[in-house]
Amino acid sequence: MMQKFSAIDAEPRGGSLAAVAATEWEDGEPIEIEDEAVPVEDAIQLYLHEIGQHALLTAAQEVSLAQRIERGREAGAQLASGALLTAAQRAALETDIADGGLARQELIQANLRLVVSVAKKYIGHQLSFLDLVQEGNLGLMRAVEKFDWRKGNRFSTYATWWIRQSVSRSLAEHGRLIRLPVHLGEMIGQVRRTMHQLEQVLERPPTPEEIAEALGVTPRKIKRLLTAAIQPLSLEQPMGPDGDTFIGEMLADVEEHAPVEIATQHLLYDDVHAALLELPERERKVLVLRYGLEDGKLRTLEEVGAAFGITRERTRQIEAEAMRQLRRPEVGERLHAYLE
């Protein structure tokens, strides 16, 4: 069931459903594009009509709402701490908590069209359009909790990443027998779209080299992505004329890694290498030595420090700073997906 968001003091704007469904975002700002084919059912029409009642926010309004949400969150933490409070102080905190909840709901409602804009790009995959929107709404709510208004970014720009992450994660979890990291699923989708476009132009299947050139990556990465994209057969799938034999019964019990798993390991190596290249040289070398990323040998802080002629404590500080940079959402989430 799709999560229901009610209007808050919002008057109908009279916009068409097509206009709502065709709203796109670019650099945090909504832009209108030509209407695209979106499955039209009564539930979808009602939902699009409802979310179309909420006006889009200015940057200043986003900041104001985020500040109210932050005050409510801080008030909730203070109230839960068990500190001794006067009746007036408790009442003030409860007011801030309630106001923060209203601000949170308003920020979510004003960006529900952004979820629709992202979700319709995934139509045709394993989930229905309503399910895609529902997953996107979960990402939007996560973005509301994580948004830091002090960094000066538009909320819609920030939220787009979380919405895509939520939708892609759900597709990856529900659509494959072997789950791929979310960002790999997105890259595989991009490769498939590019293959289709090139095939129409070339009038033949494109080579990995041609796909790589179109996407600006190496042919090796395209080959690994195509291998990872292979959908393995279920061992419970029936076969034979009567369907009374299963694939699993025909296979030897051997301890071998599937091609998909091997390709995923190679892609993990590529992603780790790319992440390390974003670090300053000394921080990168400290991590390489510390975790044996080149020779497989783990080293203590003392051993790494000796290699650089610095103290154990200084080595620890450099390692901590490097790890902090790798935890940035655009890097850390991508690497963490391999562990799930």
C-alpha positions in Angstrom: 0.0 0.0 0.0 1.4 3.4 -1.0 2.0 5.7 2.0 -0.7 8.4 2.2 0.4 12.0 2.6 -2.4 14.5 3.4 -2.4 18.1 2.4 -1.5 20.8 4.9 -3.5 24.0 4.3 -2.9 23.6 0.6 -5.3 24.9 -2.0 -5.7 23.1 -5.4 -3.5 24.6 -8.1 -5.6 23.3 -10.9 -2.6 21.7 -12.7 -3.2 18.7 -15.0 -2.1 15.2 -14.1 0.1 15.1 -17.1 1.9 18.2 -15.9 2.5 16.7 -12.5 3.7 13.4 -13.9 6.0 15.2 -16.4 7.8 17.4 -13.8 11.6 16.9 -14.0 14.3 18.3 -11.8 17.6 19.7 -13.0 20.2 21.1 -10.6 17.6 21.2 -7.8 15.1 23.1 -9.9 11.9 21.8 -11.4 11.6 22.0 -15.2 8.7 21.0 -17.4 9.2 18.4 -20.2 6.9 16.7 -22.7 4.5 14.2 -21.2 5.8 10.7 -21.1 3.9 7.4 -21.0 3.1 6.7 -17.3 0.7 3.9 -16.5 -2.7 5.5 -15.7 -4.9 3.8 -13.2 -7.4 5.2 -10.8 -5.0 4.9 -7.8 -2.2 6.6 -9.7 -4.5 9.4 -10.9 -5.7 10.1 -7.4 -2.2 10.1 -6.0 -0.9 12.4 -8.7 -3.8 14.7 -8.2 -3.2 14.8 -4.4 0.5 15.5 -4.6 -0.1 18.2 -7.3 -1.9 20.3 -4.6 1.4 21.1 -2.8 3.4 24.1 -4.0 7.1 23.7 -4.8 9.5 25.3 -2.3 12.0 28.0 -2.6 15.5 27.5 -1.3 14.7 29.8 1.6 11.6 27.8 2.5 13.6 24.5 2.4 16.1 26.0 4.9 13.3 27.2 7.1 11.6 23.8 7.2 14.9 22.0 7.8 15.7 24.3 10.7 12.3 23.6 12.3 12.9 19.8 11.8 16.3 20.1 13.5 14.8 22.1 16.4 12.1 19.4 16.9 14.7 16.6 16.7 16.9 18.4 19.3 13.9 19.0 21.5 12.9 15.3 21.3 16.4 14.3 22.4 16.4 16.7 25.3 13.0 15.5 26.5 14.1 11.9 26.2 17.3 12.6 28.2 15.4 12.6 31.5 16.8 16.1 32.5 14.9 18.0 35.2 12.6 20.5 33.4 10.1 23.0 34.5 6.5 22.8 33.2 7.2 25.8 30.9 10.4 24.2 29.6 8.6 20.9 28.9 5.8 22.7 27.1 8.2 24.6 24.9 10.0 21.4 24.0 6.8 19.7 23.1 5.8 22.6 21.0 9.1 22.4 19.1 8.6 18.6 18.6 5.1 19.1 17.2 6.3 22.0 14.9 9.2 19.8 13.7 6.8 17.1 12.7 4.6 19.5 10.7 7.7 20.9 9.0 8.9 17.3 8.2 5.5 16.5 6.6 5.5 19.7 4.6 9.0 19.1 3.2 8.0 15.6 2.2 4.8 16.6 0.6 6.4 19.4 -1.4 8.8 16.8 -2.9 6.6 13.9 -3.7 6.5 15.0 -7.4 10.3 14.6 -7.4 9.8 10.9 -6.4 7.4 10.4 -9.3 9.9 12.0 -11.6 12.6 9.6 -10.5 10.4 6.5 -10.3 9.0 6.7 -13.8 12.5 6.3 -15.2 12.5 2.8 -13.8 9.1 1.7 -15.4 9.5 -1.6 -17.1 11.6 -3.2 -14.4 10.4 -5.8 -11.9 8.3 -3.5 -9.7 5.0 -1.8 -10.5 4.9 2.0 -10.8 3.1 2.3 -7.5 5.8 0.1 -5.8 8.5 2.2 -7.4 6.9 5.4 -6.0 6.5 3.8 -2.6 10.2 2.9 -2.5 11.1 6.4 -3.7 9.0 7.8 -0.9 11.1 5.9 1.6 14.2 7.4 0.1 12.7 10.8 0.3 11.9 10.4 4.0 15.5 9.2 4.6 16.8 12.3 2.8 14.7 14.5 5.1 16.3 13.0 8.1 19.9 13.3 6.7 19.6 16.8 5.1 22.1 19.4 6.4 20.8 22.8 5.5 24.1 24.4 6.5 25.9 23.1 3.4 23.9 25.3 1.1 22.5 22.6 -1.2 19.0 22.5 -2.6 17.0 19.8 -0.8 15.7 18.4 -4.1 19.3 18.0 -5.4 20.3 16.1 -2.2 17.1 14.1 -2.0 17.4 12.8 -5.6 20.4 10.6 -4.6 18.5 9.0 -1.7 15.4 8.4 -3.8 17.4 6.7 -6.6 19.2 4.7 -4.0 16.0 3.5 -2.4 14.4 2.5 -5.8 17.5 0.9 -7.1 18.1 -1.1 -3.9 14.6 -2.4 -4.0 14.9 -3.4 -7.7 18.2 -5.1 -6.9 16.8 -7.0 -4.0 13.5 -8.2 -5.6 14.7 -8.7 -9.2 17.6 -11.1 -9.0 18.5 -14.5 -7.5 22.0 -13.1 -6.8 21.8 -9.6 -5.4 24.0 -7.0 -7.0 25.2 -3.8 -5.2 22.7 -1.0 -6.1 25.1 1.1 -8.1 26.1 -1.9 -10.2 22.4 -2.5 -11.1 22.2 1.2 -12.2 25.4 0.8 -14.3 24.1 -2.4 -15.9 20.9 -0.6 -16.8 22.9 2.2 -18.4 24.9 -0.3 -20.4 21.8 -2.0 -21.6 20.2 1.2 -22.7 23.4 2.2 -24.6 23.5 -1.2 -26.2 20.0 -0.8 -27.5 20.7 2.7 -28.9 23.9 1.6 -30.6 22.2 -1.4 -32.1 19.6 0.8 -33.7 22.3 3.0 -35.2 24.7 0.3 -36.2 22.0 -2.2 -37.3 23.9 -4.9 -35.4 24.8 -5.8 -31.8 27.6 -3.4 -30.6 30.9 -4.7 -29.4 32.1 -4.1 -25.8 34.6 -1.6 -27.2 31.9 0.4 -28.9 29.8 0.5 -25.8 32.8 1.5 -23.7 33.6 4.4 -26.1 30.0 5.6 -25.9 30.0 5.5 -22.1 33.5 6.8 -21.6 34.7 3.7 -19.6 37.1 0.9 -20.4 36.1 -2.2 -22.4 37.2 -4.3 -19.5 34.6 -2.7 -17.2 31.9 -3.2 -19.9 32.8 -6.9 -20.1 32.6 -7.3 -16.3 29.3 -5.5 -16.1 27.8 -7.7 -18.9 29.0 -10.8 -17.0 27.5 -9.5 -13.8 24.2 -8.8 -15.6 23.7 -12.5 -16.4 20.6 -13.7 -14.6 21.4 -17.1 -13.1 18.9 -19.9 -13.5 17.2 -21.2 -10.4 18.2 -24.7 -9.3 14.5 -25.4 -8.7 13.6 -24.7 -12.4 12.0 -27.8 -13.9 13.3 -29.3 -17.1 12.6 -32.3 -19.3 9.5 -33.1 -21.3 7.5 -33.9 -18.2 9.0 -31.2 -16.0 9.8 -33.7 -13.3 13.5 -33.1 -13.3 15.2 -30.0 -11.8 18.3 -28.3 -12.9 19.9 -28.7 -9.5 19.6 -32.5 -9.8 21.7 -32.4 -13.0 24.7 -30.5 -11.6 27.7 -31.8 -9.8 28.2 -30.5 -6.2 31.4 -28.5 -6.8 32.8 -25.6 -4.9 33.1 -23.0 -7.6 32.3 -19.3 -7.8 29.7 -18.3 -10.3 30.8 -15.9 -13.1 28.5 -13.3 -11.6 30.3 -13.4 -8.3 33.7 -13.3 -9.9 32.7 -10.3 -12.0 31.3 -8.6 -8.9 34.6 -9.1 -7.1 36.5 -7.6 -10.0 34.1 -4.6 -10.0 34.6 -4.2 -6.3 38.4 -4.0 -6.9 37.8 -1.3 -9.5 35.5 0.7 -7.2 38.0 0.5 -4.3 40.8 1.6 -6.5 38.7 4.5 -7.9 37.8 5.6 -4.3 41.4 5.5 -3.2 42.4 7.7 -6.1 40.2 10.4 -4.7 42.4 10.6 -1.6 45.6 12.6 -1.2 48.7 10.5 -2.0 49.9 10.0 1.6 46.4 9.0 2.9 46.0 6.6 0.0 49.4 4.9 0.7 48.7 4.6 4.4 45.5 2.7 3.7 47.2 0.5 1.1 49.9 -0.5 3.6 47.6 -0.7 6.6 45.1 -3.1 4.9 47.4 -4.9 2.5 45.5 -3.7 -0.6 48.5 -4.6 -2.8 50.2 -7.5 -1.2 47.5 -8.9 1.1 49.5 -8.3 4.2 47.8 -6.4 7.1 50.1 -4.0 9.0 49.9 -2.4 12.4 49.9 1.3 13.0 53.5 1.1 14.2 54.6 -0.7 11.0 52.9 1.8 8.8 54.3 4.7 10.8 57.8 3.3 10.5 57.5 3.0 6.7 56.7 6.8 6.6 58.9 7.9 9.4 56.0 9.2 11.5 54.6 8.2 15.0 51.9 5.7 15.6 49.5 8.5 16.7 50.1 10.5 13.5 49.5 7.3 11.4 46.2 6.8 13.2 45.1 10.4 12.5 45.9 10.0 8.8 44.0 6.7 8.6 41.0 8.3 10.4 40.9 11.2 8.0 41.2 8.9 5.0 38.3 6.7 6.3 36.2 9.8 7.0 36.6 10.9 3.3 35.7 7.4 2.2 32.5 7.5 4.2 31.1 10.4 2.1 27.6 9.2 0.8 28.7 9.2 -2.8 31.7 6.9 -2.0 30.8 5.0 1.2 27.4 3.9 0.1 28.8 2.5 -3.1 31.4 0.4 -1.3 29.2 -0.6 1.6 26.7 -2.1 -0.9 29.1 -4.9 -1.6 28.8 -6.0 2.1 25.1 -6.3 2.1 
